[in-house]
Amino acid sequence: MNVEAMKKILQNCTEENIIFDEPHVSERCREYKITKENILYIMFKETNTLINVIEDRPQVYKIYFRLNKRRQLKMIIDLLELKKVRIRTLRTLDRKVYKNLQLRRKGRW
């Protein structure tokens, strides 16, 4: 699925169509200091900040929103239920930290 198709899906959703995978999402929200209202605002109102969509498994996607120049919000969602979007987990990625992790994995550190 490409970015434009995912934008259409998110723009056609309502709050009633969004399901949070509790208690996992609540824990991640506290960890990354973000509220569920902010997540819904980003999904519905700021769909132009959607920068990447990766299909993890059939009907399960990793979607990336740009929060600012250095930070991204990564969400794993599934579309397994008819006309429902389930948010499984989320994470904020800081570019500086993420680059350091990549370097360590490759054995350069």
C-alpha positions in Angstrom: 0.0 0.0 0.0 1.3 3.4 -0.8 1.1 6.6 1.2 -1.8 8.1 -0.8 -4.0 5.1 -0.3 -3.3 5.1 3.5 -4.1 8.8 3.6 -7.5 8.1 2.1 -8.2 5.4 4.6 -7.3 7.6 7.5 -9.2 10.6 6.2 -12.4 8.4 5.9 -12.1 7.2 9.5 -13.9 8.5 12.5 -13.1 8.2 16.1 -15.6 5.4 16.4 -13.6 3.4 13.9 -10.4 3.6 15.9 -9.6 0.9 18.4 -6.6 1.1 20.8 -4.9 -2.1 21.8 -5.1 -1.7 25.6 -3.2 -1.6 27.9 -0.2 -1.6 25.6 -1.0 1.7 23.9 -1.6 3.5 27.2 1.8 2.4 28.5 3.5 3.7 25.3 1.6 7.0 25.5 2.9 7.5 29.1 6.4 6.4 28.1 6.6 8.8 25.1 4.6 11.6 26.8 1.9 11.7 24.1 -1.9 11.5 24.6 -4.5 9.5 22.7 -6.1 12.8 21.7 -2.8 13.9 20.1 -2.6 10.5 18.2 -6.1 10.9 16.9 -5.4 14.6 15.9 -2.3 13.5 14.0 -4.2 10.6 12.2 -7.2 12.7 11.2 -6.0 16.3 10.8 -2.3 16.0 9.9 -2.4 13.2 7.3 0.0 15.3 5.1 2.8 14.5 7.6 2.5 10.8 6.7 5.8 10.0 5.1 6.1 6.2 4.9 3.9 3.1 4.9 5.4 -0.4 5.2 3.3 -3.6 5.0 4.5 -5.8 7.9 2.1 -8.7 7.3 -1.1 -8.9 5.4 -3.4 -6.1 6.6 -0.8 -5.0 9.2 1.1 -1.8 8.5 3.8 0.4 10.0 3.0 4.0 9.4 5.4 6.9 10.0 4.3 10.5 10.7 6.8 13.4 10.8 6.4 15.3 14.1 9.2 17.8 13.4 12.5 17.9 11.6 14.2 15.3 13.8 11.3 13.2 15.2 8.9 10.7 13.8 5.9 8.9 15.2 5.8 5.2 14.2 2.5 3.4 14.6 1.7 -0.2 13.9 -1.9 -0.6 12.8 -4.0 -3.4 11.5 -7.0 -3.4 9.2 -8.2 -6.9 10.0 -11.7 -5.9 11.2 -14.1 -4.5 8.7 -14.1 -0.7 8.7 -12.0 -0.6 11.9 -8.4 0.6 12.4 -6.7 -1.0 15.4 -3.6 0.8 16.8 -1.4 -1.9 18.1 1.5 0.1 19.3 3.4 3.4 18.8 6.8 4.8 19.2 8.6 8.1 18.8 11.8 8.0 16.9 14.5 10.6 17.3 16.8 10.7 14.3 20.0 11.2 16.3 19.3 8.2 18.6 18.1 6.1 15.7 21.3 6.6 13.7 23.4 5.6 16.7 21.4 2.4 17.1 21.9 1.6 13.4 25.7 2.1 13.8 25.8 -0.3 16.7 23.9 -3.0 14.9 26.3 -2.9 12.0 29.2 -3.3 14.3 30.9 0.0 13.8 30.9 0.8 17.5 
